[in-house]
Amino acid sequence: MTIMGIVALAVIVIVIIYLIVGAMKLINPGKSNESQTTQTETQTESQTDSQDTEKMIAVENVCGQTKEEAQQTLEAQGLYMFEAAQQKSDQPAGTILEQDPTGGSQVLEGSTVNVIVAGDQNVDYTDDNKDSETEKVVVPSVKGYLEKDAVNALNNAGLKVVKNYQYSDSVDAGKVISQTPAGGSSVDSGTTVTIVVSQGQKSVNVSSVLGDTKDKASNKLTGAGLKVAVKEAYSDSVEAGKVISQSIAGGKTVPAGTTVTITVSLGPEQVSYSFSKTYAAPEGAVSASYSLTGSDGVSYDGGDEDVSGSLTISASDMECASGKVTITWTIETIDDEGLSDTTTKTETHSVKFTKQ
């Protein structure tokens, strides 16, 4: 057989094999697809199993809870809690201050939530080298700084900041009153510095205390953060022991610590009066009967006296400012024959008394 014959025979064999394979596919077309489908289903089931084992959970917010409460909350979710640090705070010891991841974050079941807990000192439990020397920094003095500038200065020095606020009569609002630790102290880097920021002078509303007793008025004003000064004065219209007036009217707003002066009634003023006057006796008067009666109807002086030219009437400690004097003179006359005769003469005078 020639070479060309051999080549031709090989071509014929290849064609026959191709035709046989094609015929087999036409007879059983689903076998290949079934294999692919089985492979796809196996892959899908594998992915589903993987998703079921990696369950995602929304972390509860445990800030503000105690350590025990927080641990129970997180464990109930299938999570673990790790106390990463303790930090000085004005919150009760054991209170959760911060957490990572934060509340609401999505994490895998079995994940660990790191928390920072309030305590009496600053401790970082994640520091593997805490037995080695910690970097020291000098605390900047920020007294008198604006709040924002104070925080920036302390943060730039590698320190943390906790802010408290209080009223102050001497430090402008928004400025730092004090700090702990004090400026110039040498502390570990990351130490928390507490600053107290002024809210300025506290303003209070002045209550009206008119008509109140002295004690009630004083308690009401001091209870509002005010100081009280007391004066006394007589009053014909306000009962003794009650407030006649106040130096700052009710309803006014003033800085806390302002002094309000209240004037307390002593009741009507008790004034005493006196009177003294000499009356000339008529010619021939030998005696007189007299009385001094106040406008209040009280007789303050009176009697009978022998007179020789005049009569003096006087009284003191009288409780009214005016009255009247009544004098009846006994006059003796002698006629030409030497016989005596007696007559009387009455006179009344309206008088004013002198304040003692």
C-alpha positions as CSV (number, residue, x, y, z in Angstrom):
1,M,0.0,0.0,0.0
2,T,1.3,3.4,-0.8
3,I,1.7,6.3,1.6
4,M,-1.2,8.1,0.1
5,G,-3.4,5.1,0.7
6,I,-2.4,5.0,4.3
7,V,-3.3,8.7,4.8
8,A,-6.6,8.3,3.2
9,L,-7.5,5.3,5.3
10,A,-6.6,7.3,8.5
11,V,-8.9,10.2,7.5
12,I,-11.8,7.8,6.9
13,V,-11.3,6.3,10.4
14,I,-11.4,9.7,12.0
15,V,-14.6,10.7,10.2
16,I,-16.3,7.5,11.2
17,I,-15.4,8.0,14.9
18,Y,-16.7,11.6,14.8
19,L,-20.0,10.5,13.4
20,I,-20.4,7.8,16.0
21,V,-19.8,10.2,18.9
22,G,-22.3,12.7,17.4
23,A,-24.9,10.0,17.1
24,M,-24.4,9.1,20.8
25,K,-25.0,12.6,21.9
26,L,-28.3,12.8,20.0
27,I,-29.4,9.5,21.5
28,N,-28.7,10.7,25.2
29,P,-28.5,14.5,25.3
30,G,-29.3,15.0,29.1
31,K,-26.4,13.1,30.5
32,S,-23.9,15.9,30.1
33,N,-26.5,18.5,31.5
34,E,-27.2,16.3,34.4
35,S,-23.6,16.2,35.3
36,Q,-23.4,20.0,35.2
37,T,-26.6,20.4,37.2
38,T,-25.3,18.0,39.9
39,Q,-22.1,20.0,40.1
40,T,-24.0,23.4,40.4
41,E,-26.3,22.0,43.1
42,T,-23.3,20.7,45.1
43,Q,-21.6,24.1,44.9
44,T,-24.9,25.9,46.0
45,E,-25.3,23.6,49.0
46,S,-21.7,24.2,50.0
47,Q,-22.3,28.0,49.9
48,T,-25.5,27.7,51.9
49,D,-23.8,25.6,54.6
50,S,-21.0,28.2,54.8
51,Q,-23.5,31.1,55.3
52,D,-25.4,29.2,58.0
53,T,-22.3,28.6,60.0
54,E,-21.3,32.4,59.8
55,K,-24.3,33.9,61.5
56,M,-24.3,37.7,61.8
57,I,-25.5,39.5,65.0
58,A,-26.3,43.2,65.7
59,V,-24.3,44.1,68.9
60,E,-26.3,45.5,71.8
61,N,-25.3,48.9,73.2
62,V,-24.1,48.1,76.7
63,C,-22.6,51.6,77.6
64,G,-24.0,52.7,81.0
65,Q,-24.6,49.1,82.2
66,T,-22.5,47.5,84.9
67,K,-19.9,44.9,83.9
68,E,-22.2,42.1,85.1
69,E,-25.2,43.4,83.2
70,A,-23.2,43.9,80.1
71,Q,-21.7,40.5,80.2
72,Q,-25.1,38.9,80.6
73,T,-26.5,41.0,77.7
74,L,-23.6,40.0,75.3
75,E,-23.5,36.4,76.3
76,A,-27.2,36.1,75.6
77,Q,-26.4,37.2,72.1
78,G,-23.7,34.6,71.7
79,L,-20.9,37.1,72.1
80,Y,-17.9,37.4,74.5
81,M,-16.9,40.4,76.5
82,F,-13.3,41.5,77.2
83,E,-12.4,44.3,79.7
84,A,-9.7,46.1,77.6
85,A,-9.1,49.0,80.0
86,Q,-10.2,50.8,83.2
87,Q,-10.5,54.5,83.2
88,K,-11.1,57.2,85.8
89,S,-14.5,58.7,85.6
90,D,-17.3,60.4,87.5
91,Q,-19.5,57.4,86.7
92,P,-19.9,54.7,89.3
93,A,-17.1,52.1,89.4
94,G,-17.8,49.2,87.1
95,T,-19.9,51.2,84.6
96,I,-19.3,50.5,80.9
97,L,-17.9,53.7,79.4
98,E,-17.1,52.6,75.8
99,Q,-17.4,49.5,73.7
100,D,-15.8,48.2,70.5
101,P,-17.6,47.3,68.2
102,T,-20.2,49.9,69.1
103,G,-23.9,49.1,69.6
104,G,-25.7,48.3,66.4
105,S,-22.6,47.0,64.6
106,Q,-22.9,43.7,62.7
107,V,-20.5,41.0,63.9
108,L,-20.1,37.2,63.6
109,E,-21.6,35.1,66.3
110,G,-18.9,34.2,68.8
111,S,-17.1,37.5,68.4
112,T,-15.5,39.5,71.3
113,V,-16.7,42.9,72.3
114,N,-13.9,45.0,74.0
115,V,-15.2,47.4,76.8
116,I,-13.7,50.2,78.9
117,V,-14.9,50.2,82.4
118,A,-15.1,53.1,85.0
119,G,-12.7,52.7,87.9
120,D,-10.4,54.6,90.3
121,Q,-7.4,54.5,88.1
122,N,-6.3,54.3,84.5
123,V,-5.3,50.8,83.5
124,D,-4.8,49.4,80.0
125,Y,-5.1,45.6,80.2
126,T,-4.1,45.2,76.5
127,D,-0.6,46.5,77.2
128,D,1.8,43.6,76.8
129,N,4.7,45.7,78.1
130,K,3.0,47.2,81.1
131,D,5.8,46.1,83.3
132,S,8.3,48.1,81.2
133,E,8.8,51.8,81.6
134,T,5.8,53.8,80.3
135,E,6.4,57.0,78.4
136,K,6.0,60.1,80.7
137,V,4.6,63.4,79.6
138,V,4.2,66.8,81.3
139,V,0.6,67.9,81.8
140,P,0.1,71.3,80.3
141,S,-1.5,74.0,82.5
142,V,-4.8,74.9,80.9
143,K,-6.5,76.9,83.7
144,G,-8.1,80.0,82.1
145,Y,-8.1,78.4,78.6
146,L,-11.2,78.2,76.5
147,E,-12.7,74.7,76.6
148,K,-11.7,73.9,73.0
149,D,-8.2,75.2,73.4
150,A,-7.7,73.3,76.6
151,V,-8.8,70.0,75.1
152,N,-6.5,70.5,72.1
153,A,-3.5,71.2,74.3
154,L,-4.1,68.1,76.4
155,N,-4.7,65.8,73.4
156,N,-1.6,67.1,71.7
157,A,0.4,66.2,74.8
158,G,-0.9,62.6,74.5
159,L,-3.5,62.9,77.2
160,K,-7.2,62.0,77.4
161,V,-9.8,64.6,78.7
162,V,-12.9,64.3,80.8
163,K,-15.0,67.5,81.1
164,N,-17.1,68.6,84.1
165,Y,-19.1,71.9,84.3
166,Q,-20.0,74.2,87.1
167,Y,-21.1,77.8,87.8
168,S,-18.5,80.4,88.8
169,D,-18.7,84.0,89.9
170,S,-15.1,84.6,89.0
171,V,-14.4,82.7,85.8
172,D,-16.0,83.6,82.5
173,A,-18.3,81.1,80.9
174,G,-16.5,78.6,78.7
175,K,-13.1,78.9,80.4
176,V,-11.3,76.2,82.5
177,I,-11.7,76.7,86.3
178,S,-9.4,73.8,87.4
179,Q,-7.7,70.6,86.3
180,T,-6.7,67.3,87.7
181,P,-3.8,66.4,87.6
182,A,-2.4,69.9,87.9
183,G,-0.4,71.6,85.2
184,G,3.3,70.7,85.4
185,S,2.7,67.2,86.7
186,S,4.6,64.2,85.1
187,V,2.2,61.4,84.2
188,D,2.0,58.4,81.9
189,S,1.1,59.1,78.3
190,G,-2.6,58.4,77.8
191,T,-3.6,59.5,81.4
192,T,-7.0,61.1,81.7
193,V,-7.0,64.8,82.8
194,T,-10.3,66.1,84.3
195,I,-11.0,69.8,83.6
196,V,-13.8,71.8,85.2
197,V,-15.3,74.4,82.8
198,S,-17.1,77.5,83.9
199,Q,-20.8,78.0,83.1
200,G,-20.5,81.6,84.3
201,Q,-22.6,83.1,87.0
202,K,-25.8,81.3,87.8
203,S,-28.9,83.4,87.3
204,V,-31.8,83.1,89.6
205,N,-35.3,84.6,89.8
206,V,-36.1,86.9,92.7
207,S,-39.4,85.9,94.5
208,S,-41.8,88.5,95.8
209,V,-41.8,88.2,99.7
210,L,-44.0,91.2,100.5
211,G,-46.3,90.4,103.4
212,D,-44.3,87.3,104.3
213,T,-42.9,86.9,107.8
214,K,-39.2,87.6,108.2
215,D,-38.2,83.9,108.5
216,K,-40.4,82.8,105.6
217,A,-39.0,85.6,103.3
218,S,-35.4,84.8,104.3
219,N,-35.8,81.1,103.6
220,K,-37.5,81.7,100.3
221,L,-34.7,84.0,99.1
222,T,-31.7,82.0,100.4
223,G,-33.2,78.8,99.0
224,A,-33.1,80.4,95.6
225,G,-29.3,81.1,96.0
226,L,-29.6,84.7,97.1
227,K,-28.2,86.5,100.2
228,V,-30.5,88.4,102.6
229,A,-30.1,91.6,104.6
230,V,-32.7,92.8,107.0
231,K,-33.8,96.3,108.1
232,E,-36.7,97.3,110.3
233,A,-39.1,100.2,110.2
234,Y,-42.4,101.3,111.7
235,S,-45.5,100.9,109.7
236,D,-49.1,101.9,110.3
237,S,-50.4,99.5,107.6
238,V,-48.2,96.4,107.8
239,E,-48.4,94.0,110.7
240,A,-45.3,93.8,112.9
241,G,-42.9,91.0,111.8
242,K,-43.9,91.1,108.2
243,V,-42.1,92.4,105.1
244,I,-42.9,95.9,104.1
245,S,-40.6,96.2,101.1
246,Q,-37.6,94.5,99.3
247,S,-34.7,96.1,97.5
248,I,-35.0,94.0,94.3
249,A,-38.6,93.5,93.1
250,G,-40.1,90.1,92.7
251,G,-39.8,88.7,89.1
252,K,-36.3,90.2,88.5
253,T,-33.5,87.9,87.3
254,V,-30.1,88.5,89.0
255,P,-26.8,86.6,89.5
256,A,-26.8,84.0,92.2
257,G,-25.4,85.3,95.5
258,T,-26.9,88.8,95.0
259,T,-28.0,90.4,98.3
260,V,-31.7,91.3,98.6
261,T,-32.5,93.7,101.5
262,I,-35.9,93.2,103.1
263,T,-37.6,95.8,105.4
264,V,-39.6,94.2,108.2
265,S,-42.4,96.1,110.0
266,L,-42.2,97.0,113.7
267,G,-45.8,97.9,113.6
268,P,-47.1,101.4,114.4
269,E,-44.5,103.7,115.9
270,Q,-45.0,104.2,119.6
271,V,-44.4,108.0,120.1
272,S,-44.5,109.8,123.4
273,Y,-45.4,113.5,123.9
274,S,-44.9,116.1,126.6
275,F,-46.5,119.4,127.5
276,S,-45.7,122.3,129.8
277,K,-47.2,125.8,129.9
278,T,-47.6,128.5,132.5
279,Y,-50.9,130.4,132.5
280,A,-51.3,133.9,134.0
281,A,-53.9,134.1,136.7
282,P,-56.6,136.7,136.6
283,E,-56.4,139.6,139.1
284,G,-57.6,138.4,142.4
285,A,-57.3,134.7,141.7
286,V,-56.4,132.8,144.8
287,S,-56.7,129.2,143.6
288,A,-57.4,127.2,140.5
289,S,-58.9,123.9,139.5
290,Y,-57.5,122.5,136.3
291,S,-57.2,119.4,134.0
292,L,-55.1,118.4,131.0
293,T,-56.9,116.0,128.7
294,G,-55.5,114.4,125.6
295,S,-57.3,114.0,122.3
296,D,-57.4,110.3,123.2
297,G,-59.7,111.1,126.1
298,V,-57.1,110.4,128.7
299,S,-56.6,112.8,131.6
300,Y,-52.8,113.4,131.9
301,D,-52.8,116.1,134.6
302,G,-55.2,117.9,136.9
303,G,-55.9,119.1,140.4
304,D,-56.5,122.1,142.7
305,E,-53.8,124.6,143.6
306,D,-53.4,127.9,145.4
307,V,-52.1,130.4,142.9
308,S,-50.1,133.5,143.2
309,G,-50.0,135.2,139.8
310,S,-49.7,132.1,137.6
311,L,-50.4,128.4,137.2
312,T,-48.0,125.9,135.4
313,I,-49.5,122.7,133.9
314,S,-47.3,119.9,132.6
315,A,-47.3,116.2,131.7
316,S,-45.1,113.7,129.8
317,D,-45.2,110.3,128.2
318,M,-48.5,111.1,126.6
319,E,-49.7,108.9,123.7
320,C,-51.4,111.6,121.6
321,A,-50.2,114.8,120.0
322,S,-52.8,117.3,121.2
323,G,-55.5,117.9,123.8
324,K,-57.1,120.7,125.9
325,V,-56.5,122.5,129.1
326,T,-59.4,123.6,131.3
327,I,-58.8,126.0,134.2
328,T,-61.4,127.3,136.7
329,W,-60.0,130.2,138.6
330,T,-61.4,131.2,142.0
331,I,-61.3,135.0,142.3
332,E,-61.7,136.9,145.5
333,T,-62.8,140.5,145.5
334,I,-63.2,143.0,148.4
335,D,-65.9,145.8,148.1
336,D,-65.6,149.3,149.4
337,E,-67.0,148.3,152.7
338,G,-64.2,145.7,153.2
339,L,-66.4,142.7,152.5
340,S,-65.0,139.8,150.4
341,D,-66.7,138.1,147.6
342,T,-65.7,135.0,145.7
343,T,-66.4,134.3,142.0
344,T,-65.1,131.8,139.5
345,K,-63.9,132.1,135.9
346,T,-63.4,129.1,133.6
347,E,-61.3,129.1,130.5
348,T,-60.5,126.3,128.0
349,H,-57.4,126.2,125.7
350,S,-56.7,123.8,122.8
351,V,-53.1,122.8,123.0
352,K,-50.5,120.8,121.0
353,F,-48.0,118.5,122.6
354,T,-44.3,118.2,121.9
355,K,-42.9,114.8,120.7
356,Q,-40.3,113.5,123.2
